[in-house]
Amino acid sequence: MNVNDFMAKHDITDADLERIATPFENGCFELEPDRKEFSGSHLEAVCTRRVTVIHDEKDT
């Protein structure tokens, strides 16, 4: 699914996207007060094993 399909599926306009992104781009956003931030290995958070994925340089 590309970005345009995703936006259409969720009824998001370019104006909505700009309004939502602005605080993050300006660095003036606040997390919800009761929301926990996790710092550390994602393995501790999800209890799964790590998978290494190797991409060819030409694909970047």
C-alpha positions in Angstrom: 0.0 0.0 0.0 1.5 3.4 -1.0 1.0 6.6 0.9 -1.9 7.8 -1.3 -3.8 4.6 -0.8 -3.2 4.7 3.0 -4.4 8.3 3.2 -7.5 7.6 1.1 -8.3 4.5 3.2 -8.2 6.5 6.4 -9.7 9.6 4.9 -6.6 11.8 5.6 -6.1 14.9 3.5 -2.8 16.7 2.8 -4.0 19.4 5.1 -4.6 16.9 7.9 -1.2 15.5 7.4 0.4 18.9 7.5 -1.5 19.8 10.7 -0.5 16.6 12.4 3.1 16.7 11.3 3.8 20.4 12.2 4.4 19.9 16.0 6.7 17.0 15.4 8.7 18.9 12.8 9.0 21.9 15.1 9.9 19.8 18.1 7.1 21.3 20.2 5.0 18.2 20.9 4.3 16.6 24.3 3.6 13.0 25.0 0.4 12.0 26.7 1.0 12.2 30.5 0.2 8.6 31.3 2.1 7.2 28.2 5.2 5.3 29.1 8.4 5.7 27.0 10.6 2.6 26.5 14.3 2.9 26.4 16.5 -0.1 25.7 16.4 -3.2 23.6 13.1 -3.9 21.8 13.6 -7.5 22.7 12.8 -6.8 26.3 9.6 -5.1 25.2 8.3 -7.7 22.8 10.0 -10.9 24.0 11.1 -12.0 20.5 14.3 -12.9 18.9 16.3 -10.5 16.7 16.3 -11.0 13.0 19.1 -9.6 10.8 18.1 -8.4 7.4 20.8 -7.6 4.8 20.0 -5.3 1.9 22.1 -4.8 -1.2 23.7 -1.3 -1.4 22.0 -0.8 -4.8 18.6 -1.0 -3.2 19.2 2.1 -0.9 
